[in-house]
Amino acid sequence: MLIKMLTIDLSLRNTGVAYFENGELIKYFSYKTDKKMTSEEKAVFQIQRIDNIINILRPDIVVVEDTFAKLNMQTLKWLTRVQGAVYLLSLKIGADFELIYPASWRKYLSFKQGNGIKQKELKEASIRYIKDNLNIDITDDNICDAINIGLAYIKKCEGEEICTIPSN
């Protein structure tokens, strides 16, 4: 049975997207919102764009990076609203939906993280992981994060009966 997974590194500015079939990376891309848009306009744009992507790809599961408290409170509120809409869009087509914390997916991929590790270093590590493990040269850390979210979710599910994604 073909298992299709859509992974999203959600942002109001630059969202990374990756798509896997049976654990194999099939496509990846990012898209940006206009800097002149309000937060509400960016959120609506994100929801409409993700709705199109979900309806075209028809994934069995959608995995989204969860928001974290280090964000600006207004950004956090809008991203949480977008997450809720993505959850609803997933349910609408019968897809499972999962959130994964940044620290969790990085742990599955053995990223060095914690005190003293800056955000810039984590982004560089994400890019390097894709280059070293998939031999793909991508400079957009949002795309790399989306791919790594998928790779981590696959790794998380290895040997677990309850996960949607089978181990390879």
Steps between C-alpha positions, in 0.01 A plus 500: 500500500633844406541728804515872418635748754504878480733682741489873565737744667233760555582871506314820429789608274661198331342156529694186412316197362612144431308205359587133551358177359575181693780678684669630186535873438309587183486880492581806706454874470435817695283802446510849644244759596530865408673705772234769460220265606355518850530195724135420434551522122807275528304246704213494248752464215666208683169323555396543137837382372509196726141417407606489134805286579298252708231472234755440225726253685227328709737382776415226748670697776599863550783570745551863604775649714337619821526861612727583790494768767809690380291662228349845518158460667308640199688267262434208735125575502477520120709185445283311748191606305660380176589170668138454599389566144755248366366247750147558369616484135672168576190356663290620207682261264530220757872554569660455839657808655801523732693783658867452583708736710822632346705350786332161444571468127856623553548239774388218267766613253767542772543875458711670764263736683438657837660778698755699305378383157368795304210491250743580217706191586188282500402630155853432370487149648168438324648600164813293564293193599320503164828544312678224694216246511305558178774660290267786411638853503222723635570841652145574623497387863117492498500233229772309687298518822191366320701210355662431837159500671400221260823306550465530877137387490599196294779423747257546792265248344756229433383194689185665635170339407293811576679731256351568159833488315651152456873447557703442182 
